[in-house]
Amino acid sequence: MGSIVAQFEERQAGSLPLRHLWRRGQAAIRSAEGPRAELRRSVLANALALVYLDQTADLVALTRLAATIGPAKLVALQEEVLAPIDPRSRRPRTSALVVRLARAAWSERAVGTPADRELYGELAVRLVTLRTERARVLPERLTRADILAGLSAGHLPRWRQHAALVVADPWAGPGATWLGLLDPERDAFAVAGLTAVVDHAQRTAAERERTAVVRHIRRAIAESGVSQREFARLIGTSQSRLSTYASGTVVPSATMLVRISQIAASLQRTSRSI
């Protein structure tokens, strides 16, 4: 981590505006101490380097950071350390970071291995969807030019407004409509980015649904008044199979989920009538 900071401080020495940003960003980090502060300084140095110095070595350092702390925590820290030095109205520095990552992932300037490019794309999408702004109503009739202008000439708060609409309805929402307006060949970069946002929203929604199913099954078993072994027998499966449903390892079919609900409700009615 220390090497990221040291190398950045050496490289940014000749830029007064960048030195000023670096000082301001560090001042906002000083409330943290020890390793926490050093990690945040490393993330800030790397983010500023990606935005202003734009060298492949900074992407390599980003990959190391992601491997050390995980993509989700890395994005949360990028948001945390950039926010104090990024004007709220347009978030130009964080917007530039998103663009840098997106180009590294999906443009003709894409760099690194397929795994690297997948990581850069994931980080860009996570930054856009980390804090979705209040969704605004878009015009009913959009054109290809409207979509491209929103992506290329927009900024983070606006992208987050659009992402909020996708997140609110990842399956049948506007994402598919917007993709339908783009040309897969001429607009390959925009299509890749928008597809990644839709896919992320769908995966997130599916995980929430999976968690909801697990909670429902566990509650059904707990409130049934019988053992897990007996509950499994009543719904026509094995205890080990029921355990995979309760742990989320396996998602039951719709038929099995209905059966679990019905048996649990029946057992609860029987218990109350005794």
C-alpha positions in Angstrom: 0.0 0.0 0.0 2.8 2.4 0.9 4.4 2.1 -2.5 1.2 3.4 -4.2 1.3 6.5 -2.1 5.1 7.0 -2.5 5.0 6.6 -6.2 2.0 8.9 -6.6 3.6 11.6 -4.5 6.7 11.5 -6.7 4.8 11.6 -9.9 2.4 14.4 -8.9 5.1 16.7 -7.6 5.1 18.8 -10.8 1.4 19.6 -10.8 0.2 22.2 -8.4 -3.5 21.5 -8.8 -3.0 17.8 -8.2 -0.8 18.5 -5.2 -3.6 20.7 -3.9 -6.2 18.0 -4.3 -3.9 15.5 -2.7 -3.5 17.7 0.4 -7.3 18.3 0.6 -8.0 14.6 0.3 -5.5 13.7 2.9 -6.9 16.3 5.3 -10.3 14.6 5.1 -8.7 11.2 5.9 -6.8 12.4 9.1 -9.7 11.4 11.3 -8.8 7.8 10.7 -5.6 6.4 12.2 -3.2 3.6 11.6 -3.7 1.0 8.8 -7.2 2.4 8.1 -5.7 5.8 7.2 -3.0 4.3 5.2 -5.4 2.2 3.2 -7.6 5.3 2.4 -4.5 7.2 1.4 -3.6 4.4 -1.0 -7.1 4.3 -2.5 -7.1 8.1 -2.9 -3.6 8.2 -4.5 -4.6 5.4 -6.9 -7.9 7.1 -7.8 -6.2 10.5 -8.5 -3.5 8.8 -10.5 -6.1 7.0 -12.7 -7.9 10.2 -13.3 -5.0 12.6 -13.9 -1.9 10.6 -14.7 -3.6 7.8 -16.7 -0.9 5.1 -16.8 -1.3 1.4 -17.1 0.7 0.9 -13.9 -2.2 2.6 -12.0 -4.6 -0.1 -13.3 -2.2 -2.7 -12.1 -2.1 -1.1 -8.7 -5.9 -1.0 -8.7 -6.0 -4.7 -9.4 -3.8 -5.3 -6.4 -6.0 -3.2 -4.2 -9.1 -5.1 -5.3 -7.4 -8.4 -4.6 -6.5 -7.2 -1.1 -9.7 -5.7 0.1 -12.3 -6.9 -2.4 -14.2 -4.9 -5.2 -17.1 -3.9 -3.0 -14.9 -2.4 -0.2 -12.6 -0.7 -2.8 -15.5 1.1 -4.4 -16.9 2.2 -1.1 -13.5 3.6 -0.2 -13.2 5.3 -3.6 -16.5 7.0 -2.9 -15.5 7.9 0.6 -12.1 9.5 -0.2 -13.2 11.3 -3.4 -16.4 12.8 -2.1 -14.7 15.5 0.0 -12.8 16.8 -3.0 -15.5 16.3 -5.6 -18.2 19.0 -6.2 -21.5 17.5 -5.5 -23.3 19.0 -8.5 -21.5 16.9 -11.1 -18.9 14.8 -9.2 -16.3 15.4 -12.0 -13.5 13.5 -10.5 -15.5 10.4 -9.6 -17.2 10.7 -13.0 -13.7 10.7 -14.7 -12.7 7.6 -12.6 -15.8 5.8 -13.9 -15.0 6.7 -17.5 -11.3 5.6 -17.0 -12.5 2.2 -15.7 -15.1 1.8 -18.4 -12.6 2.5 -21.2 -10.2 0.0 -19.7 -13.0 -2.6 -19.6 -15.0 -2.1 -22.8 -13.4 0.3 -25.3 -10.9 -0.3 -27.9 -8.3 0.9 -25.4 -9.2 -2.0 -23.1 -6.1 -3.4 -21.3 -5.0 -6.3 -19.2 -6.3 -9.9 -19.1 -10.0 -10.8 -19.5 -10.2 -11.1 -15.7 -8.6 -7.6 -15.4 -11.2 -6.1 -17.8 -14.0 -7.8 -16.0 -12.8 -6.3 -12.7 -12.5 -2.8 -14.2 -16.1 -3.1 -15.6 -17.3 -4.3 -12.2 -15.8 -1.4 -10.4 -17.2 1.1 -12.9 -20.7 -0.4 -12.5 -20.4 -0.5 -8.7 -19.5 3.1 -8.6 -22.5 4.0 -10.7 -24.9 1.9 -8.7 -23.3 2.4 -5.2 -25.6 5.3 -4.3 -28.4 5.6 -6.8 -29.8 9.2 -6.9 -33.5 9.9 -6.7 -34.9 8.6 -10.0 -36.2 11.2 -12.3 -38.8 10.7 -15.0 -37.2 10.5 -18.4 -39.0 11.5 -21.6 -41.2 8.8 -22.9 -39.7 8.9 -26.4 -36.0 8.6 -26.4 -33.7 8.3 -29.4 -30.4 6.6 -29.9 -28.8 10.1 -29.8 -30.5 10.8 -26.4 -29.0 7.6 -24.9 -25.5 8.2 -26.3 -25.6 11.8 -25.1 -26.7 10.8 -21.6 -23.8 8.3 -21.4 -21.0 10.3 -23.0 -21.9 13.9 -21.9 -23.4 13.0 -18.5 -21.9 12.8 -15.1 -22.1 10.6 -12.0 -25.2 12.1 -10.4 -27.1 11.8 -13.7 -25.8 8.3 -14.3 -26.9 7.3 -10.9 -30.4 8.7 -11.6 -30.6 6.5 -14.7 -29.2 3.5 -12.8 -31.9 4.0 -10.1 -34.5 3.4 -12.8 -32.8 0.2 -13.9 -32.3 -1.0 -10.3 -36.0 -0.3 -9.5 -37.1 -2.7 -12.3 -34.1 -4.7 -13.5 -36.2 -7.3 -15.4 -38.8 -5.3 -17.4 -37.6 -1.7 -16.7 -36.0 0.8 -19.1 -32.7 -0.9 -19.4 -33.9 -3.3 -22.1 -35.6 -0.4 -23.9 -32.4 1.7 -23.9 -30.4 -1.2 -25.2 -32.9 -1.7 -28.0 -32.2 1.8 -29.2 -28.5 1.2 -29.6 -26.6 -0.4 -32.4 -24.5 -3.3 -31.2 -21.7 -2.5 -33.7 -21.6 1.2 -33.9 -22.4 1.7 -30.2 -20.4 -1.3 -28.8 -18.9 0.7 -25.9 -22.2 2.1 -24.8 -23.9 -1.3 -25.2 -21.2 -3.0 -23.1 -21.5 -0.5 -20.3 -25.3 -0.4 -20.2 -25.5 -4.2 -20.4 -23.2 -4.4 -17.4 -25.4 -2.1 -15.4 -28.5 -4.2 -16.3 -26.7 -7.5 -15.5 -25.5 -6.1 -12.2 -29.0 -4.9 -11.3 -30.5 -8.3 -12.2 -27.9 -10.3 -10.2 -28.4 -8.0 -7.2 -32.2 -8.5 -7.4 -31.8 -12.2 -7.8 -29.7 -12.4 -4.7 -32.3 -10.5 -2.7 -35.0 -12.8 -4.0 -32.8 -15.8 -3.1 -32.3 -14.4 0.4 -36.1 -13.8 0.8 -36.8 -17.4 -0.2 -34.3 -18.7 2.4 -35.8 -16.6 5.1 -39.3 -17.8 4.2 -38.2 -21.4 4.3 -36.5 -21.0 7.7 -39.4 -19.2 9.1 -41.8 -21.9 7.8 -39.8 -24.7 9.4 -39.3 -22.8 12.7 -43.0 -22.0 13.0 -44.3 -25.4 11.9 -43.9 -26.9 15.4 -42.2 -30.1 14.0 -38.6 -31.1 13.5 -36.8 -30.5 10.3 -36.7 -34.2 9.6 -40.5 -34.4 10.0 -41.1 -31.3 8.0 -39.0 -32.8 5.2 -41.0 -36.0 5.3 -44.3 -34.0 5.1 -43.2 -32.1 2.0 -41.9 -35.3 0.3 -38.2 -34.7 0.4 -35.1 -35.7 2.4 -33.8 -33.8 5.4 -30.5 -33.2 3.6 -32.4 -31.7 0.6 -34.4 -29.5 2.9 -31.2 -28.3 4.5 -29.9 -27.2 1.1 -33.1 -25.1 0.7 -32.7 -23.6 4.2 -29.1 -22.7 3.6 -29.7 -21.2 0.2 -27.4 -23.7 -1.5 -30.2 -24.9 -3.7 -33.3 -22.9 -4.7 -36.5 -25.0 -4.6 -38.8 -25.1 -7.5 -41.9 -23.0 -7.5 -44.0 -26.1 -6.8 -41.9 -27.1 -3.8 -41.9 -23.5 -2.5 -45.7 -23.5 -2.6 -45.8 -26.9 -0.9 -43.6 -25.7 1.9 -45.8 -22.7 2.4 -49.0 -24.8 2.4 -47.7 -27.5 4.8 -46.3 -24.9 7.2 -49.7 -23.1 7.2 -51.5 -26.3 7.7 -49.3 -27.3 10.7 -49.7 -23.9 12.2 -53.5 -24.1 12.0 -53.4 -27.6 13.5 -51.2 -26.3 16.4 -53.6 -23.4 17.1 -56.6 -25.7 17.2 -55.2 -28.1 19.7 
